[in-house]
C-alpha cells in the first residue's frame, strides 16, 4: 500500500447512485444499528464519515499478536461504530462491514490492502433494499494506516484514508498479480473431530 504523508479524503463526494439516500441533516445514529440497511435518515455523506473517523487518528490499541488480525479488526470496528455515533458495536461478517453506512473498514499494518472476496471496481450489485440496488462502486472505504510497536505491543492509527469503490483504484492501484482473489476452503469429513 502506498503510504501518504497525511490523512486524506480521496473521494470528495459519494457516487450519483447515493444522491437520493444521503441524509440531508445531522442524524442521531444511536437510534440505528450498524447493520441496518442504509436509508435517508442515517446514511452520512462521505465527507462527514471522514470528519468523524479522523478523530481516531493517533488512537492506540493493543496489537494482540501477528496471528490475531481478525481480533484487531474487531477492535477497530468497535472504535469506528463509536466514532460514528452508534450506541452499539455490531458485526455480522458481511460486506460491507457497516451496512448502514455502506462502509468497509480496513486496518493496514503491512504494505498491502486485503480486499477479501470483493473488489471495489467489479461493478457487482452488493445488495438491494427498499427498492434500490447498491453496487461495489458505492461502498465507502475507511483505511486505517497503523503503526505497530512490537516492544510496546500496540498499533497506533497513524493516518485515515477515506474513498469509495468508484475512486479506489485511482487512490490505491490494485496489484496485478494472478488476479485471483478467492479464499480456498477444504471440506473436512463429518467425523474429523471425533477421532
N, C-alpha and C positions, 0 to 999 in steps of 0.2 A: 504494500500500500504506500502511496506517496504521502509523505508527511508534510503538512503545510506549516507555515510559521505562526499561524493563529487559528482560532476557531472561525468557522465560516458558514454562512447560509448561502449555499450554492444556487438553489432554485428559489428565486425571489417570489415566485407565485406558484400556486397549485395549477394542475392541469385544467383545461377547459371543462372536462367532464365533471369536475368537483364544484364548479361555479354555483350551481343551484343547491348544494348541500353544505357549503361552508357557512358556519354560524356568523351572523351579522352583528352579534353583541358579545359581551364577555360572560360566557356561561359559567355556572357553578357546577363543576364536574363531580361534586360529591353525590349528586343525585343520579349519576350514571355509573355503570361498571365498565372497566377497561375492555371487556369482551362483548359489550353491547354492539349492535350494528350501528354504523355511523348515521347521523341524522342532522338536520339543520339546527337543532338545539344543542348539539355537542361538538360537532366537528370543527376544531380550531383551524384557522388559516396556518399555513406552513411557517409564516413569519412569527406567529405567536408561539408555535411549537418551539422555534429556535429561542425566542425570548425566555421561555420558561425552562428549557433544558440547558441553556448556557449557565444557569445557576449551579449546575453540577460540576462545572469546571473547577478543578482544584480539590474535589472531594476525594477522600482516601477510603479504600475498602481493604479488607483482608484478602490477600492473594489466594489463600487456601492451599492449593498446590497446582503444579503444572497439569495434572490429570483431571482437575476439577473445573473445566471450562463451563459446564452446564451450571454448576453452583455459583460461579462468579457471574454468569449471565443472569441468574435469578436475582442476585443482589442488585445488579444494575437495573433490572426490570422493575424491581420494587421501588428503587430510588426514582425511576422515571415516572411511575404511577403517582408517587407523592409529589414530585416537582410539577406535574401537570395539574394536580389538584384533586385527584381521585381519593376517596376515603379508604379504599381497599386496594390490595395487590391481587391481581388475578392473571393467571397464565394457563391457557388450555393447550399449549403446544402447537397451535395452528399459526398459519401465516396469513396476515402479518401478526406480529406479537401483540399489539394493542389494536384490535379490530375497530374499536370505537373511534380511533384517530387514524386509521389506515397507516399505522406506524410499525415499522420493523426496526428492531434495536440490535446494534452490533457493538460489542466491546472488542477492540482490537489491541492485542499486546504483542503482535507479530507483524511482519511486513505484508501479510495477505488479509483479504476480507473473505470470510467463509460465507457464501451466499446460500448454503444449504441446497435445497432442491428447486429453488425458484430464482430465475434470472430476471433482473429488473427491466430488461428490454425484449422479452419474449412475446409481448402482446397478448398474453393469456388473460382470460376472464378469471379473476380471483374468487369472486362470489357475487351474488345478486341478492338484493333485499329491497323491500318497499317499491318494487317495480323498476329498480335501477341496477345496472351492472357496473362493477368496479374492475379495473384492469391493472396489470402489473405496472404500467407507467404512472398510475395514480398513487401507488404506495409511496409513502414518505419514509425516508431512512434517517435514523439517528445513529451516527457512527461516533463512538467514544474512543478516542485515541488514548490508550492507557499506558502509563509508565510503571514498569514493575521494579520494585525494590526487594530483591530476594533476601537481603540481610535483615530488612525490617518486616518482611512478609506482607507487603502491601502492594496495591495497584492504585495509582493516582490518576484521575481523569485530567489529562494534560490539555486536550482540545476536544471540541464538539463540532461535528460536521453534520449539517442537515441538507438533504437533497431529496429528489424524488426519482422514481423509476425512469421518467422521461429524460432527465438530465444525468442520470447516474453514470453512464459510460463516458460522458464528456468529462465528468469530475474525477472518476476513478476508472481508468481504462481496464477492461477485463483482460485477464491472462488468456492468451490464445492457444494454450497447450492442446490437449486432445479433445477439448470441448465437451467432455463428458462430465456431467455434474449430477451424478446419481449415487446414492448410497447402496452398497451391495449388502444384502442380508441373506444369511443362510438359515433355512429352517432346521430346527432340531427335532429329532424323533420325540414323540409324545412321552416316552418313558425315560428320556435322557437324564432327568434329575432324580429318578427313582433308584438308579444304580448305586 
